[in-house]
Amino acid sequence: MAAGDRGGYASSVDQVMSQVLVAERDARDAVARCRSEAVQILAAAEESVRCIAERAEGRVKLIHRIADQAAERALQEIHGTESGLVSAPPDADVRDLLDRAVEELVDEILSAKP
């Protein structure tokens, strides 16, 4: 090979190596961007999960409160009926009172705003 040919060969090798180095740098930058984006997506997902859990907990507390109130009303109605303080229909018994309390509870739960 002539000396001029080797210079052209070395120049081609240098160009190819330069392209490889640029491609490696671009790949590292792309990986870093993807990692950063993944961290942001994960943080947003975790925040969404936190919000959903808080709303669910609030709804469960509301349901418990409504159930407690309905049970308390039913007990008061039962105790009042037994002591003669509350006038219940003549055919009303404990089952009827509980059925009404459950119906009220369902109505309150379905119409409640969290």
N, C-alpha and C positions, 0 to 999 in steps of 0.2 A: 504494500500500500504506500502510496505517496504521502508525503507530509501534509499536503493540502487536504487529502481525503480524511486523514485522522482528525484534522481540525473540524471538519464538517461533522464527523461522527461524534466528537466530544461536544460540539455545539448542540446536536440533536439530543444527546444524553442529558445535557444540562437542561434543555427545554422540557424534556419528559419529566425529569426529577422536579423541576420547578412546578409543573402541572400537578404532579403527585402531591407535593407539599401543599399547594393551594387547595387541592381537593381534600386533603386531610384536615386542614384548618377549617374549611367550610363545613366538613362533617362534624368536627368538634363543636363549632358554633351552633349547628343545627341541633345537636344532641343537648347542648346547654339550653337552647330555647325550648326544646321539648320538655326538659326537666322542669324548667321554670313554669311553663304552661300547665304541666301535670300538678305541680304544687298548688297553683291557683285553682285548678279544677277541684282538687281534693279539698281545699279549704272551703270552697263554695258548697261542695256536697256535705261537708261536716256541718256547716252552718244551717243548711236546709234540714238536715237530720235533727239538729238541736231545736229548730223552730217547730218541726212536726212533733217532736217528743213533748215540747212545752204545751202545744195546743192539745195534744192527746191527754196529757196530764190534767190540764184545765177542764177538759170535757169530762174526764172520769171523776174529778172532784165535784163538778156540777151535778153529775148523775148521782153521786153518793149523797150530796146535800139534799137533792130533791127526794131521793129514796128515804133518807132519814126523816125529812119533813112529812112525807106521806105516811110513813110507819108511825110517827108520833101522832099525827092526826087520827089514824086508825085506832091506835091504842087509846087515845083520849075519848074517841067515840065509843069504843068498846067499854071502857071503864065508866064513862058517863051513862051508858045504857044500863050497865049492871047496877049502878047506884041510883038510877032513876033520874039523873040530872039532865040527860039528853033524851029528847023524844025521838025514838026510832020508830019506823013503821012497824005495825004489829007483827008482820011476818019476817022482819029482819032478824037475822042471826049473825053469828060471828063470820060465817062464810060470806054472807052478803056484804057485810061491812068491809071485809078484806078484798072482795072482788071490786067494790067501789074504789077502795084505796089504790088498788093496782091500776084500775082504769085511769084514775086521776094522775097517778105517777106516769103512766105511759103518755097521757096527754101533755103533761108538763115537760117530759123529756123531749117529745117530738116538737113542741113549740118553743123550747128554750133556746136562747141565743148564747153561744159560748163566750 
